[in-house]
Every structure is written in C-alpha cells, then in structure tokens.
Amino acid sequence: MSTLPDFAVTSVGSWPRPAWLMDARKRRRSDLREYEDQATLLAIKQQEDAGVDIVCDGEQRRDNFFSFVADRLEGVELMSMAQLLDYVDDKAAFEAMLTALDVPAFAIKNPVVRGKIRAARPLVLEDMQFLRAHTRKPIKATLPGPYLLSRSSYVESLTREVYDSREAMADDFVAVLRAELRELAAAGVEVVQFDEPVLSEIVLAGKSKTHTFM
C-alpha cells in the first residue's frame, strides 16, 4: 500500500456528472460506456490537478450511489416509487413523503429484493481496474454498506417470500460485500469506503413511527 499523509485528502460523494454523460444515459446510447470512460478520465484529472491524495472514479457509471446494484446482483429489481406505493404499509405517509421530495414518483427508482441475493457480476471491481490503469495515486472504491442496502431494499410484502427477515437478507448482502472487498484488495485498491448515510436516522431521529423501506 502507498504511504499516505496523516490527513489524506479525498473526495466524498459522487463527482458531478457532465451534461453530455447525463444526456447519453437518458438516450440509452449504445456507446454509453465510452462516455462513462471519458467522464471518469475527466474526474481523475480534476482530482489529480487539485492535489488529492486518494483518487476515486467519481461514480460516473452509476445512476445514483446505490441503485446501481440492481444491475449487478441477482434477486434485486429496480422499482419506481409509483410502483411501490401499492406495497407500503402506510400509503398516506408514503405519499406525503413523495410530495415533500417534490419529484415525480415515476422518476425515482429503488432497488427491491425479490429473490435470493447473488453476485451476477462484480459491483465495482471492473470500474476500479479502469481507475487503477489511469492513475498512479492511491485509489478508493465506494460501495453502499450492508445496512443501507438491507434497509432500502427490504419491502416486506415483496421480500418476505424469499427472506423471512431483514436480518436474514442482510447476511447475504454482507457475504457479497465481503467477497467484493477481497477482490478489490487483490486488485490493488488501497481504500474501500462503505457508505451508510441512513445510520444518521438511528442516531438523530430515534425510532420511526412510519415503517417503510425508506
């Protein structure tokens, strides 16, 4: 592992995506991969020019920071908020939350577990191999953590047919993430960041009265 300063500088969160990449994704271009490559190279250069110590790929290949797993895991399906409205416990509270978000319900998609979780392909290993080939600096992979994945993708009326509890499902998420972590380390990835933003809900909000996957 490369020697890092005591207070290493890196970025947190997705790097801004160029408008031309967003347009290519919206149009579902057949050469989307080339656009993603160029956007990733741009993110690498901007980080290196800024002097960061640990470079990431900017998550340029993802639609958002965690729903991309639906394309890479068996048993996980993307569903829109409009589709999920029929399956939540408290429909009125859920509709109120969507209204507060001020985004059309069909425009937001969430990964939902509807089958046994297995890795169909690596989550970010291929992305990190591209990053490793295009920078000499230490690199960082970012992955959604097991609590985030199990909290957001367990919709009881849909998931309980394959997992009788969120904890049982979380065990399979942990197994997938552990295997990915080992592959990333073998590929020369110096830092792996597991994102757990919803843990702040436990710390700051206490027990929720509204029980939804959100």
C-alpha positions as CSV (number, residue, x, y, z in Angstrom):
1,M,0.0,0.0,0.0
2,S,1.2,3.5,-0.9
3,T,2.3,5.7,2.0
4,L,-0.4,8.3,2.8
5,P,-0.1,11.5,4.8
6,D,-1.6,11.6,8.3
7,F,-4.5,13.7,7.0
8,A,-5.1,12.3,3.5
9,V,-7.3,14.4,1.1
10,T,-10.0,12.6,-0.9
11,S,-13.5,13.4,-2.2
12,V,-16.8,12.4,-0.6
13,G,-19.9,11.7,-2.6
14,S,-20.4,11.4,-6.3
15,W,-18.3,13.7,-8.6
16,P,-20.6,15.9,-10.7
17,R,-21.6,14.2,-14.0
18,P,-21.1,16.2,-17.2
19,A,-24.3,17.2,-19.0
20,W,-23.2,15.2,-22.1
21,L,-22.9,12.0,-20.0
22,M,-26.4,12.6,-18.5
23,D,-27.8,13.1,-22.0
24,A,-26.1,9.9,-23.3
25,R,-27.6,7.9,-20.3
26,K,-31.0,9.4,-20.9
27,R,-30.9,8.5,-24.6
28,R,-29.5,5.0,-23.7
29,R,-26.8,5.3,-26.3
30,S,-25.2,2.1,-27.5
31,D,-21.8,3.7,-26.9
32,L,-22.6,4.8,-23.3
33,R,-19.5,3.0,-22.0
34,E,-17.3,5.3,-24.0
35,Y,-19.0,8.4,-22.5
36,E,-18.6,6.9,-19.0
37,D,-14.9,6.3,-19.7
38,Q,-14.4,9.9,-20.8
39,A,-16.3,11.3,-17.8
40,T,-14.2,9.1,-15.4
41,L,-10.9,10.2,-17.0
42,L,-12.1,13.8,-16.5
43,A,-12.9,13.2,-12.9
44,I,-9.5,11.6,-12.4
45,K,-7.7,14.6,-14.0
46,Q,-9.6,17.1,-12.0
47,Q,-8.8,15.3,-8.7
48,E,-5.1,15.0,-9.6
49,D,-4.9,18.7,-10.7
50,A,-6.5,19.6,-7.3
51,G,-3.8,17.6,-5.5
52,V,-5.9,15.0,-3.7
53,D,-4.1,12.1,-2.1
54,I,-6.6,9.3,-2.8
55,V,-8.4,9.3,-6.2
56,C,-11.9,7.8,-6.8
57,D,-13.7,7.3,-10.1
58,G,-16.4,9.8,-9.2
59,E,-19.1,7.1,-9.5
60,Q,-19.6,8.3,-13.1
61,R,-21.0,4.9,-14.2
62,R,-23.9,4.9,-11.7
63,D,-27.3,6.4,-11.9
64,N,-27.1,7.0,-8.2
65,F,-25.0,5.9,-5.3
66,F,-26.7,2.6,-4.5
67,S,-29.4,1.7,-7.0
68,F,-26.8,0.5,-9.5
69,V,-26.6,-2.7,-7.6
70,A,-29.8,-3.9,-9.2
71,D,-27.8,-4.4,-12.5
72,R,-25.1,-6.4,-10.8
73,L,-26.9,-8.6,-8.3
74,E,-29.4,-11.4,-8.9
75,G,-32.6,-11.1,-6.9
76,V,-32.6,-7.3,-6.9
77,E,-35.1,-5.4,-9.1
78,L,-35.4,-1.6,-9.6
79,M,-38.9,-0.4,-8.9
80,S,-40.3,3.2,-9.2
81,M,-41.9,4.9,-6.2
82,A,-45.2,4.8,-8.1
83,Q,-44.9,1.0,-8.3
84,L,-44.0,0.7,-4.7
85,L,-47.0,2.7,-3.5
86,D,-49.2,-0.4,-3.6
87,Y,-46.9,-2.3,-1.2
88,V,-46.1,0.1,1.6
89,D,-47.8,-0.2,5.0
90,D,-48.8,3.4,5.4
91,K,-49.8,4.8,2.0
92,A,-50.8,8.2,3.2
93,A,-47.5,8.8,4.9
94,F,-45.6,7.5,1.9
95,E,-47.5,9.8,-0.4
96,A,-46.8,12.7,1.9
97,M,-43.1,11.9,1.8
98,L,-43.1,11.8,-2.0
99,T,-44.9,15.2,-2.1
100,A,-42.2,16.6,0.2
101,L,-39.5,15.3,-2.1
102,D,-41.1,17.3,-5.0
103,V,-40.0,14.7,-7.6
104,P,-42.4,12.7,-9.8
105,A,-42.9,9.2,-8.2
106,F,-42.1,7.6,-11.5
107,A,-38.7,9.3,-11.7
108,I,-37.3,7.8,-8.5
109,K,-36.3,4.2,-8.5
110,N,-35.3,2.0,-5.6
111,P,-33.7,-1.5,-5.6
112,V,-36.0,-4.1,-4.1
113,V,-35.1,-7.7,-3.2
114,R,-37.5,-10.2,-4.8
115,G,-35.2,-13.2,-5.0
116,K,-32.1,-14.7,-3.4
117,I,-29.2,-12.3,-3.5
118,R,-26.2,-13.5,-5.5
119,A,-23.5,-11.6,-7.4
120,A,-24.2,-11.7,-11.1
121,R,-21.0,-9.6,-11.8
122,P,-18.7,-7.6,-9.6
123,L,-20.1,-4.5,-8.0
124,V,-17.2,-2.1,-8.7
125,L,-14.2,-4.3,-9.4
126,E,-14.2,-3.6,-13.2
127,D,-14.6,0.2,-12.5
128,M,-11.6,0.1,-10.1
129,Q,-9.5,-1.8,-12.7
130,F,-10.1,1.1,-15.1
131,L,-9.2,3.6,-12.4
132,R,-6.1,1.7,-11.4
133,A,-4.9,1.8,-15.0
134,H,-5.3,5.5,-15.3
135,T,-3.7,6.9,-12.2
136,R,-0.5,6.3,-10.1
137,K,-2.1,7.7,-7.0
138,P,-3.8,5.5,-4.3
139,I,-7.3,4.8,-5.3
140,K,-10.6,4.4,-3.4
141,A,-13.6,2.3,-4.1
142,T,-17.0,3.3,-2.8
143,L,-19.8,0.8,-2.0
144,P,-23.2,1.1,-0.3
145,G,-23.0,-0.5,3.1
146,P,-25.0,-3.5,4.2
147,Y,-27.3,-1.5,6.5
148,L,-28.2,0.9,3.7
149,L,-28.8,-2.0,1.3
150,S,-30.9,-4.1,3.7
151,R,-32.9,-1.1,4.9
152,S,-33.7,0.3,1.5
153,S,-34.4,-2.9,-0.4
154,Y,-36.5,-4.9,2.0
155,V,-40.2,-4.3,1.2
156,E,-41.9,-6.8,3.4
157,S,-44.8,-7.7,1.2
158,L,-42.4,-8.4,-1.7
159,T,-39.3,-9.7,0.0
160,R,-40.7,-12.0,2.7
161,E,-41.4,-14.7,0.1
162,V,-37.6,-15.2,-0.1
163,Y,-36.3,-13.8,3.2
164,D,-38.4,-14.0,6.4
165,S,-36.5,-11.1,8.0
166,R,-34.4,-8.1,7.0
167,E,-31.5,-9.6,9.1
168,A,-31.5,-12.8,7.1
169,M,-31.3,-10.8,3.9
170,A,-28.6,-8.6,5.3
171,D,-26.4,-11.7,5.9
172,D,-26.4,-12.3,2.1
173,F,-25.6,-8.6,1.4
174,V,-22.7,-8.9,3.8
175,A,-21.4,-12.0,2.1
176,V,-21.5,-10.3,-1.3
177,L,-19.7,-7.2,0.0
178,R,-17.1,-9.3,1.8
179,A,-16.2,-11.2,-1.4
180,E,-16.0,-7.9,-3.3
181,L,-13.8,-6.4,-0.7
182,R,-11.3,-9.3,-1.0
183,E,-11.3,-8.9,-4.8
184,L,-10.7,-5.2,-4.6
185,A,-7.8,-5.6,-2.2
186,A,-6.2,-8.2,-4.6
187,A,-6.7,-5.7,-7.5
188,G,-4.6,-3.0,-5.7
189,V,-7.4,-0.8,-4.3
190,E,-5.9,0.9,-1.2
191,V,-9.1,2.3,0.3
192,V,-12.7,0.9,0.3
193,Q,-15.4,3.2,1.7
194,F,-18.7,1.7,2.7
195,D,-21.5,4.4,2.6
196,E,-24.1,4.2,5.4
197,P,-26.0,7.6,5.3
198,V,-29.2,6.1,6.8
199,L,-27.4,5.4,10.1
200,S,-27.8,9.1,10.9
201,E,-31.6,8.3,11.2
202,I,-30.9,6.0,14.1
203,V,-28.6,8.5,15.8
204,L,-30.6,11.6,15.2
205,A,-34.2,10.7,14.6
206,G,-34.8,7.8,17.0
207,K,-37.3,5.1,16.4
208,S,-39.5,5.9,13.4
209,K,-43.3,5.6,13.7
210,T,-43.6,5.1,9.9
211,H,-42.4,1.7,8.8
212,T,-41.3,1.8,5.1
213,F,-38.2,0.7,3.3
214,M,-37.3,4.4,3.2
